[in-house]
Amino acid sequence: MSDVLLSVEGLSKEFPGVRALDGVDFELLAGEVHALFGENGAGKSTLISIIAGAQQQDSGTIRMHGEELRFSSVADARRQGISAVFQEFSLAPHLTVEENLCLGEEQLHQRFGLLQLSAMSRHASALLQRLNFKIDPKRVVATLSRAEQQMVEIAKALRAKLSVLILDEPTASLTERESEQLFSTVQSLKQQGVGIIYITHRIQEIKRLADRVTVLRDGKHIGVVDAATTTEAKLIEMMAGRKVEKIYPTIAANPGRIILELSDMRGSVDIEVEHFVAREGEVVGVAGLVGCGKSELLRMAFGIEPMKSGIVKLDGQIINKPTPRRMLDAGVFYLPPDRREEGLMLSASTSDNISLNALTQHPIRFRSGFLSLSAERTVTRDISRRVDIHASNLLRATALLSGGNQQKVLFGRGLTRSIKLYIFDEPTVGVDVGTRSAIYFLIKELCEKGAAVVLISSDLPEILHMSHRAYVMRSGRIAAEIDRSRLTEAAVLQHFF
């Protein structure tokens, strides 16, 4: 692990009003896992987008094996042996898995020019089998879970001969078992001399996989450290520019009356839950593997997923045929796991996104039905301060914000009206440690002011540190209910399988 495979020197990139990269240097060795670490908005995504050919730098150079290169497209970079798996997938949803895995590299019959479907199918099946991904290559991508789509993206990146592999938050949607398969693949590629750029907010993954870590902050190169010898506290301090004393807050437990009660829930997906409750003044965790039904149960209660039968009670009142509008008006806020697909109007401003749930409320809406823009500005400005969104971002299109700031926008939306029950579904996916901590302290504030909080998460430490009580789901059913005194990793994991 001594040959310089790829080097970046003085890379800079500006967008309107933002200097995303400011003279960044970076070096990747052959057979090295090199982690990129930094807050949302630090410049990580811009850096890898330029290396992968998705964007072009304003200044600076990229060299592979000492030869200066400038990529005009992702396909151009791929021809040079650089392949990336981004957080935003590039799959064709209406094609099958095998069609996606062969897209752009289809095998044609030499004589007739027709697609060799059987050969393409064998190629896709062999690729999935090599990675030990249990996915039917005949399935249409739109029918796959986000975790399964992530696996297809990874397989797609590995279909050609690689020199550099870029992985951007690759385990964000994977179960622990699937993550282990990915880690094995990374180690195998490393042994073959592939250089791997690995972006993650999970320090335990950096410690496990990375050889070196480059830290970025505000578009600048802060430093390079050895992953094995650098402490978690040091990495966080380099990332944030200050010491972050505490990630998880201590949340006072003061459970009161039952706010949400679900009974005999049956869904179009395989959900059979006899009883589930969430009380005011407590955080109820919902844990389980991807596909266990933990999200589907609460989406049924909120009216997003169809419910075959069951009783949904909110503050003692039965809600017949729940719909998102009806539940919101009754004081329930739901934060979806995919902020871009289900949560945000990306072309709209930050201010418009925050105020969306309050457009029918006084003082934003007058009795005459017209909106008060000045009242909307006042409300959104106050909430932006509360969730730590800079005032300069309020009029920007939400699509231009970092992932962490986009997540703060969604949290801010939940503060625009009176809410008695918050359902947070994977609230910290793809956000940095600083934003994660800010989200946790906001949950603490909401809970201690008397709200009921349901926290759905695939991040086990998040469940263990934040919950007063937790349900563990398996195969659409509640496998266990564990109170705070017994809530340990071993106690939860034993009910996963």
C-alpha positions in Angstrom: 0.0 0.0 0.0 2.6 2.6 -1.1 1.8 3.6 -4.7 -0.2 6.8 -5.2 -3.2 5.8 -7.3 -5.0 9.1 -7.4 -4.1 12.6 -6.2 -6.1 15.9 -6.1 -4.3 19.2 -5.8 -5.8 22.6 -5.1 -9.4 21.6 -6.1 -11.9 24.5 -5.9 -15.5 24.7 -6.8 -18.1 27.5 -6.4 -21.9 27.5 -6.7 -24.0 30.6 -6.5 -23.3 32.1 -3.1 -21.3 29.1 -1.9 -17.6 28.1 -2.1 -18.1 24.3 -1.9 -14.3 23.5 -2.2 -11.5 25.8 -1.4 -8.1 24.5 -2.6 -8.6 20.9 -1.4 -5.8 18.4 -1.6 -6.4 14.6 -1.3 -4.4 11.5 -2.0 -5.5 7.9 -2.4 -3.1 5.0 -2.4 -3.5 1.6 -4.2 -5.0 -0.9 -1.8 -6.1 1.8 0.7 -9.5 2.5 2.2 -9.4 6.3 2.7 -12.3 7.8 4.6 -13.7 11.3 4.0 -15.1 12.8 7.2 -16.9 16.1 7.8 -20.1 17.7 8.6 -22.9 18.0 6.0 -21.9 20.8 3.7 -18.2 20.3 4.4 -17.5 19.6 0.7 -17.3 15.8 0.7 -20.1 15.2 -1.9 -18.7 17.9 -4.2 -15.2 16.4 -4.0 -16.3 12.9 -4.9 -18.7 14.2 -7.6 -15.7 15.9 -9.4 -13.5 12.8 -9.0 -16.3 10.6 -10.4 -16.9 12.9 -13.3 -20.4 14.1 -12.3 -19.1 17.7 -12.0 -16.1 19.7 -13.2 -13.8 21.7 -11.0 -13.3 25.4 -11.4 -9.6 25.0 -10.7 -7.1 22.4 -9.5 -5.9 19.1 -10.9 -6.7 15.4 -10.7 -4.0 12.8 -11.4 -4.2 9.1 -11.8 -0.8 7.3 -11.7 0.7 10.7 -12.0 -1.1 11.6 -15.3 -3.3 14.6 -15.2 -7.0 13.9 -16.1 -10.2 15.9 -16.4 -13.4 14.0 -16.7 -16.2 15.2 -18.9 -18.8 12.8 -17.5 -19.4 9.9 -15.2 -19.0 7.5 -18.1 -15.6 9.1 -18.9 -14.4 8.6 -15.3 -15.7 5.0 -15.4 -13.6 4.3 -18.5 -10.6 5.4 -16.5 -11.5 2.9 -13.8 -13.3 5.2 -11.3 -16.8 4.1 -10.2 -19.0 5.7 -7.6 -22.0 4.7 -5.5 -23.8 7.9 -4.5 -26.4 8.5 -1.9 -28.9 9.4 -4.6 -29.4 6.3 -6.7 -29.0 6.2 -10.5 -31.2 3.2 -11.2 -33.9 2.9 -13.8 -36.9 2.1 -11.6 -39.1 0.4 -14.2 -36.4 -2.0 -15.5 -35.4 -5.2 -13.8 -32.4 -5.7 -11.6 -30.5 -7.6 -14.4 -31.4 -4.9 -16.9 -30.0 -2.2 -14.6 -26.9 -4.2 -14.0 -26.3 -4.5 -17.8 -27.5 -1.0 -18.7 -25.1 0.7 -21.1 -23.0 -2.5 -21.4 -25.6 -4.8 -23.0 -24.4 -7.9 -24.7 -25.5 -8.1 -28.4 -25.7 -11.1 -30.7 -22.8 -10.7 -33.1 -24.7 -11.7 -36.2 -28.2 -10.3 -35.6 -27.5 -7.4 -33.2 -30.2 -8.5 -30.8 -29.8 -8.5 -27.0 -28.4 -11.7 -25.6 -30.9 -11.9 -22.8 -29.7 -15.2 -21.4 -26.1 -14.1 -21.2 -27.1 -10.8 -19.5 -29.1 -12.7 -17.0 -26.2 -15.0 -16.2 -23.9 -12.1 -15.8 -26.2 -10.3 -13.4 -26.9 -13.4 -11.4 -23.2 -14.2 -11.1 -22.4 -10.6 -10.0 -25.1 -10.7 -7.2 -24.0 -14.2 -6.2 -20.3 -13.0 -5.9 -21.4 -10.2 -3.6 -23.8 -12.6 -1.7 -26.7 -10.2 -2.2 -30.0 -12.2 -2.0 -32.0 -10.3 -4.7 -34.0 -11.9 -7.6 -32.4 -10.4 -10.7 -35.9 -10.6 -12.4 -37.5 -8.2 -10.0 -38.4 -4.7 -11.1 -36.2 -2.1 -9.3 -39.3 0.0 -8.2 -40.5 -3.0 -6.1 -37.3 -3.2 -4.1 -36.7 -1.7 -0.7 -34.2 1.1 -0.4 -31.7 -1.3 1.1 -32.1 -3.7 -1.8 -31.7 -0.8 -4.3 -28.5 0.2 -2.4 -27.2 -3.4 -3.1 -28.0 -3.1 -6.8 -26.1 0.2 -7.0 -23.1 -1.4 -5.3 -23.2 -4.4 -7.7 -23.5 -2.0 -10.7 -20.4 -0.2 -9.6 -18.5 -3.4 -9.4 -19.4 -4.8 -12.8 -16.3 -3.4 -14.5 -12.6 -3.5 -13.7 -11.9 -1.0 -11.0 -9.0 1.1 -9.9 -11.0 3.5 -7.7 -14.3 2.8 -5.9 -16.2 5.6 -4.2 -18.8 4.7 -1.6 -21.0 7.5 -0.2 -22.7 6.4 3.0 -23.1 2.9 1.6 -24.5 1.3 4.8 -27.1 4.0 5.5 -30.0 1.7 4.3 -28.4 -1.7 5.0 -29.0 -4.1 7.9 -26.1 -5.3 10.0 -25.9 -8.5 8.0 -25.9 -6.7 4.7 -23.3 -4.3 6.0 -21.1 -7.2 6.9 -21.3 -8.5 3.3 -20.3 -5.0 2.1 -17.4 -4.9 4.5 -16.2 -8.2 3.2 -16.4 -6.9 -0.4 -14.4 -3.8 0.6 -11.7 -5.9 2.1 -11.5 -8.2 -0.9 -11.2 -5.2 -3.3 -8.5 -3.7 -1.1 -6.5 -6.8 -1.3 -6.8 -6.6 -5.1 -5.2 -3.2 -5.0 -8.3 -1.1 -5.5 -8.3 2.3 -3.9 -11.5 3.0 -2.0 -12.8 6.4 -1.0 -15.3 5.8 1.8 -17.7 8.5 3.1 -19.5 7.8 6.4 -20.7 9.6 9.5 -20.3 6.3 11.5 -17.0 6.5 13.3 -17.1 2.8 14.1 -17.0 2.0 10.4 -14.0 4.3 9.9 -12.2 2.5 12.7 -13.0 -0.9 11.2 -12.3 -0.2 7.6 -10.2 2.8 7.0 -6.4 3.2 6.8 -6.4 7.0 6.7 -9.0 9.7 7.2 -9.1 13.1 5.5 -11.2 15.7 7.4 -13.0 18.5 5.5 -14.7 21.5 7.0 -16.4 24.4 5.2 -14.9 23.3 1.9 -11.3 23.3 3.2 -8.8 20.5 3.9 -8.3 20.3 7.7 -5.9 17.4 7.9 -5.1 13.7 7.3 -4.9 11.3 10.2 -4.2 7.6 10.8 -7.6 5.9 11.4 -6.2 3.3 13.8 -4.5 5.7 16.2 -6.9 8.7 16.1 -9.5 9.0 18.8 -13.2 9.5 18.1 -13.0 12.8 20.1 -10.2 14.0 17.9 -12.1 13.3 14.7 -15.2 15.1 16.0 -13.2 18.1 17.1 -11.4 18.3 13.6 -14.8 18.0 11.9 -16.7 20.5 14.0 -13.8 22.9 14.8 -14.7 22.6 18.5 -15.1 20.0 21.1 -18.5 18.1 21.0 -18.9 17.0 24.6 -21.9 14.9 24.3 -23.7 13.2 21.4 -26.6 11.6 23.2 -28.5 13.6 25.8 -30.1 12.2 29.0 -33.9 12.5 28.5 -36.0 12.7 31.6 -38.7 9.9 31.7 -42.1 11.3 32.7 -44.6 9.0 31.0 -48.2 10.2 31.2 -51.4 9.4 29.5 -51.5 7.2 26.4 -51.4 9.3 23.2 -51.2 6.6 20.6 -52.7 3.1 20.9 -52.8 0.6 18.1 -54.8 -2.6 18.4 -55.1 -5.7 16.1 -53.3 -4.0 13.2 -53.3 -5.9 9.9 -51.9 -4.5 6.7 -51.6 -5.2 3.0 -48.0 -6.0 3.8 -47.4 -8.8 6.3 -48.2 -6.8 9.5 -49.9 -8.4 12.5 -49.5 -6.3 15.6 -51.8 -6.9 18.6 -50.9 -3.9 20.7 -48.7 -0.9 20.6 -48.8 2.3 22.8 -46.9 5.5 23.1 -47.3 7.8 26.1 -46.8 11.5 26.5 -43.4 12.4 27.9 -41.5 9.3 26.7 -39.5 8.2 23.7 -40.6 4.8 22.4 -38.0 3.1 20.1 -39.0 0.7 17.3 -36.1 -1.5 16.3 -35.6 -4.4 13.8 -34.0 -5.4 10.6 -34.8 -3.7 7.3 -38.1 -5.3 6.1 -39.3 -6.3 9.5 -42.3 -4.0 9.3 -41.3 -1.3 11.8 -41.8 1.5 9.3 -44.9 0.0 7.8 -46.7 -0.3 11.1 -46.5 3.5 11.9 -47.1 4.5 8.3 -50.4 2.5 8.5 -51.2 4.4 11.7 -50.5 7.7 10.0 -52.6 6.8 6.9 -49.8 6.4 4.3 -49.9 2.6 4.0 -53.2 0.8 3.5 -54.7 -0.8 6.6 -56.8 -4.0 6.3 -58.1 -3.9 9.8 -57.2 -2.5 13.2 -58.0 0.3 15.7 -56.0 3.5 15.8 -56.7 5.6 18.9 -55.2 9.0 19.4 -55.5 10.5 22.9 -58.3 8.1 23.6 -60.3 8.8 20.4 -60.7 6.3 17.6 -59.5 7.6 14.3 -61.6 5.9 11.5 -59.7 5.5 8.3 -56.6 7.6 9.2 -55.2 9.8 6.5 -52.1 12.1 6.7 -54.3 15.2 6.7 -56.6 13.9 9.4 -53.7 12.8 11.6 -51.8 16.1 11.2 -55.0 18.0 12.1 -55.3 15.8 15.2 -51.8 16.6 16.3 -49.5 14.0 14.8 -46.3 14.7 12.9 -44.6 12.1 10.7 -41.0 12.5 9.5 -40.3 10.1 6.6 -37.1 8.1 6.1 -36.4 9.5 2.6 -36.4 13.3 2.9 -36.0 13.9 -0.8 -38.6 11.5 -2.1 -41.3 11.9 0.5 -40.5 14.9 2.7 -39.4 17.9 0.8 -40.4 20.1 -2.1 -36.9 20.4 -3.4 -37.5 23.2 -5.8 -39.3 25.3 -3.2 -37.4 27.5 -0.7 -36.4 26.5 2.8 -39.0 28.9 4.2 -41.8 27.4 2.1 -40.9 23.9 3.2 -40.8 24.8 6.9 -44.2 26.6 6.8 -46.0 23.9 4.7 -47.8 22.3 7.7 -48.9 25.7 9.0 -50.5 27.2 5.9 -54.0 26.6 7.3 -53.1 28.0 10.7 -53.3 31.5 12.3 -51.3 33.8 12.0 -50.0 32.6 8.6 -53.5 32.4 7.1 -56.0 35.2 7.6 -59.7 34.5 8.1 -60.2 35.7 4.5 -58.1 32.7 3.3 -55.1 34.8 2.2 -51.6 34.1 3.4 -49.7 36.6 5.5 -46.2 36.5 4.0 -44.8 38.7 6.8 -46.2 36.3 9.4 -44.8 33.3 7.5 -41.3 35.0 7.4 -41.5 35.6 11.2 -42.5 32.0 11.9 -39.9 30.4 9.7 -37.2 32.8 10.9 -37.9 31.8 14.5 -38.0 28.1 13.8 -34.8 28.3 11.7 -33.0 29.7 14.7 -34.4 26.9 16.9 -33.2 24.1 14.5 -29.9 25.9 13.7 -30.5 26.7 10.0 -28.7 29.9 8.9 -30.9 32.7 7.9 -29.2 33.0 4.6 -30.6 29.6 3.6 -34.2 30.5 4.1 -34.8 31.8 0.6 -32.6 29.2 -1.1 -34.1 26.2 -2.9 -34.1 23.3 -0.5 -32.3 21.1 -3.2 -29.2 23.2 -2.7 -28.9 22.5 1.0 -26.7 19.8 2.5 -28.4 16.6 3.7 -28.1 17.7 7.3 -29.8 21.0 6.7 -32.5 19.3 4.6 -33.2 17.1 7.6 -33.3 20.2 9.9 -35.9 21.7 7.5 -38.2 18.7 8.1 -37.8 18.9 11.8 -38.6 22.6 11.6 -41.8 21.8 9.8 -42.9 19.8 12.8 -42.5 22.8 15.1 -45.0 25.1 13.2 -48.1 23.9 14.9 -49.3 22.1 18.1 -48.2 18.5 18.0 -48.9 15.8 20.6 -47.2 12.9 18.8 -44.0 12.9 16.8 -43.2 9.8 14.6 -39.5 10.0 13.5 -38.7 7.3 10.9 -34.9 7.0 10.5 -34.3 10.6 11.5 -30.5 10.7 11.4 -29.8 8.7 8.1 -27.0 10.4 6.2 -26.4 13.3 8.7 -23.1 14.2 10.4 -22.3 13.8 14.1 -23.0 17.4 14.9 -26.4 17.5 13.2 -27.2 14.1 14.7 -26.5 15.5 18.2 -28.6 18.6 17.5 -31.5 16.3 16.4 -31.2 14.2 19.6 -31.3 17.3 21.8 -34.4 18.5 19.9 -36.1 15.2 20.5 -35.2 15.6 24.2 -36.8 19.1 24.2 -40.0 17.8 22.6 -40.3 14.8 24.9 -39.6 16.8 28.1 -42.3 19.3 27.1 -44.8 16.5 27.1 -45.0 15.2 23.6 -45.0 11.5 22.8 -42.1 10.5 20.5 -41.9 7.3 18.4 -38.4 6.7 17.2 -38.1 4.2 14.3 -34.4 3.4 13.7 -32.1 0.8 12.2 -29.3 2.4 14.2 -29.1 0.2 17.3 -27.0 2.7 19.4 -29.6 5.3 18.6 -32.4 3.1 20.0 -30.4 2.2 23.1 -29.4 5.7 24.0 -32.6 7.6 23.2 -35.4 5.2 24.1 -37.3 4.9 27.5 -38.9 1.8 26.1 -38.5 -0.1 22.9 -40.4 -2.5 20.7 -38.5 -5.0 18.6 -40.2 -6.1 15.4 -39.6 -9.3 13.4 -41.5 -10.5 10.3 -44.3 -8.0 10.8 -44.9 -8.8 14.4 -43.7 -7.4 17.8 -41.2 -9.8 19.0 -40.5 -8.0 22.3 -41.2 -5.0 24.4 -38.2 -3.9 26.5 -38.2 -1.2 29.2 -35.3 1.1 29.9 -33.8 -1.0 32.8 -33.4 -4.0 30.4 -32.6 -2.2 27.2 -29.2 -3.5 26.1 -27.7 -4.5 22.8 -27.9 -8.2 23.6 -31.5 -7.9 24.7 -32.5 -6.3 21.4 -30.4 -8.4 19.1 -31.7 -11.7 20.4 -35.2 -10.8 19.0 -33.9 -9.7 15.5 -33.8 -13.2 14.0 
